[in-house]
Amino acid sequence: MEVASTKRKPLILVTNDDGIEAKGIHELVNMIKDLGDIVVVAPGGPRSGQSSALTVGTPLRLTLIEKKQNISFYRTNGTPVDCVKLSINQLFDRHPDLLLSGINHGSNSGVSIIYSGTMGAALEGCIIGIPSIGFSLTSHDPNADFSPCRAIVRACCKRVLEKGLPPSVCLNINIPATPCFKGVRICRQAQGYWTEEYEHRIDPNGKDYYWLTGHFMNQEPENEETDEWALAHGYISIVPSTCDQTAFSAIPKIDDLLSPNNLNL
């Protein structure tokens, strides 16, 4: 199956990790539906925490569930990255001009980008050279009010469609769940980690099981350069992100640490 694209309109791929029924993805589509030909390819259910996972050993399905005017909706049984790869391989006659992931129900700031299916999809777009943006709202409410996101979503999409992004760079945009923002800050990812605590529980059959809990430990809460600080103080955070995880600043130290002379090779 192939989605016909026009030369007059940009082709925009939309996906998420909350599933095709999530409010956030439908709100996102409504915000940008006049900006081009929109193709939504999303998982059939929640896939949070899937990062860049691929489906291996299970057949993937791709089902057209609705088509209206310039918008098509497809459901898959795969991960967010599967959605990107499958649509590029099977639906399009060219690469999309823009890939959008979200709007996620919940923040993807700090180290959450490593675990996030939302940002996994955006990073996949980045890998294959598609200008990509992940949007997240800092509310897990399934019926959250996404209307305050509209202005920043449209402004960023228009600018990126017009100007593009630097090679191998995508955007991680987190929006505080508040009616009014103080502004927008271009940030770096806050240093910190999640405390993966597993709560011990007993199921109705008397058997043990464990439920993932925990919270984010911000190691630099007063640093105004970070996304965590921006969100905590009412700002939208925009973090330029990349799939290249090379620690360039550490190369001289590692070169010295593991040099042939020091390794006695």
Summary of the structure (lengths in Angstrom):
residues: 265
radius of gyration: 19.9
end to end distance: 55.7
largest distance: 67.4
contacts: 858
relative contact order: 0.14
helix: 28%
strand: 29%
